[in-house]
Structure formats: C-alpha cells, structure tokens
Amino acid sequence: MAKTFKFEIVTPEKVVYSNPVQSITAVGTEGAFGILADHAPLITELQTSVLVVTDTNNKSIRSALDGGFLEVMANNVIVLTDSCVMEGEVDVEKMRAEKESAEKALAMGGTTEVKEKAQAALKRANVWLSLANK
Amino acid sequence: MLSTREIKQRIRSISSIKQITRAMEMVAASRLKKVESRVVASRAYTERMHMVLNHLVSTLEKAHPWFAEKGQEVSVIKAILITGDKGLCGAYNNNIIQKLVRFMKAQSDKKVKLILIGKKGYQYLSKGIYAPAIEEYIPESVEKLGYSRVQAIVAQLINGYDSNAFGELHIFYTKFHTVMQSFPTSMRLLPIEKDIFESKEKSGGEYIFEPSAEQIINHLFPKFIETRLYQCILESLTSEYAARRVAMIAATENAGEMIEELTSTYNKARQEAITKELLEVISGAEALVR
C-alpha cells in the first residue's frame, strides 16, 4: 500500500473529514493538482470545486468545497473552507432553487457587487449539483 | 401576623415560581450543551487557521497593511458589542455593557461608533447618552446568527476600514471559562496585533505559495477576522447560557428556602390558632363551673 498522510477538511461549523489518506486531487486557483505523501510544504487557494480523496482502502471519496485554502506541512494536509458537503449529502432540491434564483439575479443585472455574488452562488450550486449527479 | 390562609397563598405562588425557574434552568442547560458543541467545532477551524497564518506571516517579507498601527491619527473607533437577547442571567449583560461604557469614557477625545449584537445592549444604550453613538443594530437573535451573516458583517467592516472610515475595530464580548466563571473581555480586531502570530516553532522548510503569499494572505485575513468574530459570538452565547443556568439554580434554591420558612410560619400560626381556641374553650368551661 502506498504511503499515507493525515488529511482534514475543516469548516467553521464542523470538522467534515479527518482520516489518513493516500492521495488528494484538488482544483486550485492556478489549476488542478494532486498531492501524495511527502509533498513539499505548500499553501494554496482553492476554487469552488470538487475535491477527490483516495482513502486507505483505495476508495475514492468526493466532496464539494466552497473555495478555501489548503496547507501541506510535514504530511499533514488541512483544507479550510467556508462550507463543504460529502458525496451523497447534497440537498439537490435546495441547490436547484439556489441555482435558479442566482440565474434570475444575473439576468436582472445590477451592480457589479450583486453580480459577483450571484455568480459565486451559481458556481457553488453547479459544483454541488455536479457532485450529486456524478 | 399573616393569617394562615394568606400564608398558604404565598407558598403556592412561590412554588409555581420555583417550577418556572427550574424549567428555565433546564432549558439553559440543554442550550448550553448545544452551543458548546458549536464552540468546539469552530475552535478546530480557528486553531487550524491560526496555524496556517502563523506559517504564512513568518515567511512574509513586508508586513501586511493591516498590521500598521495608526496611532494618534485614529479619530474614529468602531466597537462591536455582543450581549444577550434576554435578561434573567445575572450580571451577564450588565458586566459587558459597563466595560464598553468605561472604554467609551476613556476614549472621549475620539469618536466611538457602535455596532450592537443582542437586544439587551440595544435596549440599554439606545436610552442613555450613548444613543447617538449607535451606528448599527443587528436585529437577528444572537443564537440564530450564522456564519454567512457574520461574513456579511465583516465584509462591510473591512470595506470601511480600508477606506479609512475608522481607524480601529474593537470587540466587546464575554469570554467563556467555566460554567461558574466567564470574563467580560475586549479585544482589538483591527489593526491586527502583531504578537498573536509570534510563531514559536520555526516551520521546517520553505513553503510553495500558489498564487503568491501576498495574494493568499489578502484572502485569508478577512476570513481570519470572520472566524474571530464568529468565535466571540459563540463564546458570548455560551457565557450567557451558563450565566442563566447559574442564576436560575440560585433562584430555585432561594424559592425552596422561602417555601421552607413560610411553611414553618404557617405551622406556627396554625398551632397558635389551636392553642387560642383551646384556651377559649377551657376558660369558658371554668366560668361555667364557678
């Protein structure tokens, strides 16, 4: 078995995931990247995206992150994010509604601030839904 | 002396008060447990965030503008006050309000603008001489204030700070220690105090930053302020429930003592009435014999 390292996803509301894992694939602001054990120290910003973890049983676990930061330090990897859901825990109905209202807000137009917010909400909803539909 | 009937009535009303205070104590205890688990969860996030920032700040070449002390130039200070929405929790609300009032007196040469979280603080301050200082009142109940709402509040504050609308940001909250003990505390959120990032262990190895360290810190610092404010709100909420629980336990105990005392007065009064009646009967009988 490949070497493992400690991985955590933490939100202000709870510790979502905390287990030893074999690898992670995440999407940073500069593009997608993978992390294996003994990675060099790294701090990076993440996009609103799906993160894939391969755990010690070679099982892939997917989760959706609402942006955030990832730190690698001596085989300790931490993801700090505003919110995160694991695969199978997505509230599809709610996300569809959120997507619709964000689309409406975008169509209405308005200040750049409002637009940015709606765009972020739309992106979030899309990522969440993609996690649900695979 | 009260008549036995009056004493009985008082005992009845006090026992119903006792029932209410006991119920409130139990409600406070269960809420306390709930909010404690939220505190633990948020503490995990805050700790990790602190760790990451520690590593980041120690590698930063030039200090972030948020560290810059503005010193004498500061003419406007913003202060956030966190109180409860309800009373019946001992001196909890009063202690933190008094701390803020003392601070405002000490800063009388500067303009202090207030942001109030919690109904009690608003009720108190909006009636006094400090009413004009109130800039914003967050009407949501403290308990329901979620992380996303805190984010919105902080975003607005950061805008104000960056455009120099105010020079310092303070927060007044109640730090939770144990159920019996919590401390009214004030803390400066902005500018960020440098020594909180004094990293004790030098992080091993050079970090790779993606994108640059500056850019990451520009995005992480607002989050840091958010988590600190969120943590303060949760701590205050915990302190409030703890204070209410303690106050209600004391009230229940006091009610119990009063009932005991009244019961003994009632028994004495009853005994006296019987003695009096007996005396009347006996002296009546004696008069007949003569």
Chai-1 contact restraints between the chains, C-beta under 6 A:
chainA,res_idxA,chainB,res_idxB,connection_type,confidence,min_distance_angstrom,max_distance_angstrom,comment,restraint_id
A,V10,B,A44,contact,1.0,0.0,6.0,A-B,restraint_1
A,V10,B,Y45,contact,1.0,0.0,6.0,A-B,restraint_2
A,V10,B,R48,contact,1.0,0.0,6.0,A-B,restraint_3
A,P12,B,S42,contact,1.0,0.0,6.0,A-B,restraint_4
A,P12,B,Y45,contact,1.0,0.0,6.0,A-B,restraint_5
A,P12,B,Y147,contact,1.0,0.0,6.0,A-B,restraint_6
A,P12,B,Y230,contact,1.0,0.0,6.0,A-B,restraint_7
A,E13,B,A41,contact,1.0,0.0,6.0,A-B,restraint_8
A,K14,B,A41,contact,1.0,0.0,6.0,A-B,restraint_9
A,V15,B,A44,contact,1.0,0.0,6.0,A-B,restraint_10
A,G28,B,E210,contact,1.0,0.0,6.0,A-B,restraint_11
A,E30,B,E210,contact,1.0,0.0,6.0,A-B,restraint_12
A,A40,B,I208,contact,1.0,0.0,6.0,A-B,restraint_13
A,P41,B,G205,contact,1.0,0.0,6.0,A-B,restraint_14
A,P41,B,Y207,contact,1.0,0.0,6.0,A-B,restraint_15
A,L42,B,I208,contact,1.0,0.0,6.0,A-B,restraint_16
A,I43,B,Y207,contact,1.0,0.0,6.0,A-B,restraint_17
A,I43,B,F209,contact,1.0,0.0,6.0,A-B,restraint_18
A,I43,B,I216,contact,1.0,0.0,6.0,A-B,restraint_19
A,T44,B,E210,contact,1.0,0.0,6.0,A-B,restraint_20
A,E45,B,I216,contact,1.0,0.0,6.0,A-B,restraint_21
A,E71,B,V52,contact,1.0,0.0,6.0,A-B,restraint_22
A,I78,B,R48,contact,1.0,0.0,6.0,A-B,restraint_23
A,L80,B,R48,contact,1.0,0.0,6.0,A-B,restraint_24
A,L80,B,M49,contact,1.0,0.0,6.0,A-B,restraint_25
